[in-house]
Amino acid sequence: MPITLEALAKPVLVGRSSSVFTRIARIFAIELGVEHSLRVVPDLMAFEAERYGGNPALKLPTLVAPSGTWFGSLTICRELARLSRRTLRLVWPEDLLEPTLANAQELAVQGMTTEVALIMAQEGTHGASGYQQKLRQSLENTLAWLDEHVEEVRQRLPADRDLSYLEVSLFCLVTHLEFREVLPVAGYRGLDEFRCAFAARGSVAATEYRYDT
Ligand SMILES: N[C@@H](CCC(=O)N[C@@H](CS)C(=O)NCC(=O)O)C(=O)O
């Protein structure tokens, strides 16, 4: 996607306020104090990459910045960190050097991916295919694992962190499952406690999931 004048003035996040992956990027942008605008992608069934800010995988979010166009939430968060004037102590997936932490990160992202697949599978079809049922089982297994490990994860992350990609992605996953009514999270005590604690952040209140009009 060409870098527009608008994007030269401040980065443009191409995404949706209802999107789990977009929210990760928005939380990072706010925490890092990077001014940006949101360009809404109205139709997730569109086949043209330009509609997704140029992402050929037809996925969002995409960040259009003076430095170029960045696809995907993790890539975008890294660029936001480079654009920020704040010196936050950030924890990235590659900093997670123990299996519990690294696996929690993997499962948080996999959980979001599976959830998106389930939501997308409802578009234009009726009834659950065998694969959809498998996806649901995968999501339930993933949440059970995360629920069991979330307390340990929080204890083992560096105590002096300002923000970790792991916690932001986990929070976005848990809250999106409820928002889209894919799976009730209330029964997962560990995840519920984590969600309540993380929700105290201003960036959370500023990025509540809602449907763009
Ligand atoms: N790897 C991407 C995944 C992004 C993703 O799956 N986004 C969803 C919206 S939350 C999407 O584009 N869905 C449309 C589709 O799957 O076709 C990232 O980390 O940002």
The ligand as a Tripos MOL2 file, in Angstrom:
@<TRIPOS>MOLECULE
LIG
   20    19     1     0     0
SMALL
NO_CHARGES

@<TRIPOS>ATOM
      1 N1         -1.0630  -13.1060   12.1130 N.3       1 LIG1
      2 C1         -2.0030  -12.0160   12.1300 C.3       1 LIG1
      3 C2         -3.4070  -12.5800   12.2580 C.3       1 LIG1
      4 C3         -4.4410  -11.5090   12.0480 C.3       1 LIG1
      5 C4         -5.8720  -12.0160   11.9710 C.2       1 LIG1
      6 O1         -6.1820  -13.2260   11.8960 O.2       1 LIG1
      7 N2         -6.7900  -11.0290   11.9490 N.am      1 LIG1
      8 C5         -8.2000  -11.3190   11.7840 C.3       1 LIG1
      9 C6         -9.0370  -10.2260   12.4400 C.3       1 LIG1
     10 S1         -8.8830  -10.2290   14.2210 S.3       1 LIG1
     11 C7         -8.5120  -11.3460   10.3110 C.2       1 LIG1
     12 O2         -7.8670  -10.6680    9.5390 O.2       1 LIG1
     13 N3         -9.5230  -12.1460    9.9040 N.am      1 LIG1
     14 C8         -9.9090  -12.2920    8.5410 C.3       1 LIG1
     15 C9         -9.6170  -13.6750    8.0180 C.2       1 LIG1
     16 O3         -9.1410  -14.5150    8.8030 O.co2     1 LIG1
     17 O4         -9.8560  -13.9340    6.8380 O.co2     1 LIG1
     18 C10        -1.6540  -11.0260   13.2450 C.2       1 LIG1
     19 O5         -0.9090  -11.4040   14.1720 O.co2     1 LIG1
     20 O6         -2.0810   -9.8780   13.2180 O.co2     1 LIG1
@<TRIPOS>BOND
     1     1     2 1
     2     2     3 1
     3     2    18 1
     4     3     4 1
     5     4     5 1
     6     5     6 2
     7     5     7 1
     8     7     8 1
     9     8     9 1
    10     8    11 1
    11     9    10 1
    12    11    12 2
    13    11    13 1
    14    13    14 1
    15    14    15 1
    16    15    16 2
    17    15    17 1
    18    18    19 2
    19    18    20 1
@<TRIPOS>SUBSTRUCTURE
     1 LIG1         1 GROUP 0 **** ****
